[in-house]
Amino acid sequence: MKISIGSDHAGYRHKEALKKALEEDGHAVIDVGTASEDSVDYPDFASAAARLVAEGKAEMGVLVCGTGIGVSIAANKIKGIRAANVTNVEMARLAREHNDANMVAVGARITPVALAIEIVRTFLKSEFSGGRHTKRVEKIQDLEQQ
């Protein structure tokens, strides 16, 4: 799978660990940065990773900042993105199964790196269940038109 990944300075170390784990799992990773722990603005990197997913250049996306909140809010401003800020494995699975999320965000300051890797792996292996959730996801997409 081709995956976009981006972080701010607070998420840099987690991003690097996640990127390594994803590559070891056989995924192609498009890293949009940041490239250090020097202070940067998270919307720049969240939007860059989200645009790759929205444009079909990546199948899924992974975002990291201090809490996961800022990057998920920024990514969700991009048409076609459903980014879920996730703090545990069950949320990762349900974000895919019920919400057809195409990006996952984790918080480096609140989620240990081993758990973040488990969250991302669960997110990527989970699938949208469709059924009654389809109409709800369609309603979310319709909000982009308003």
Summary of the structure (lengths in Angstrom):
residues: 146
radius of gyration: 13.9
end to end distance: 32.1
largest distance: 44.8
contacts: 526
relative contact order: 0.18
helix: 47%
strand: 16%
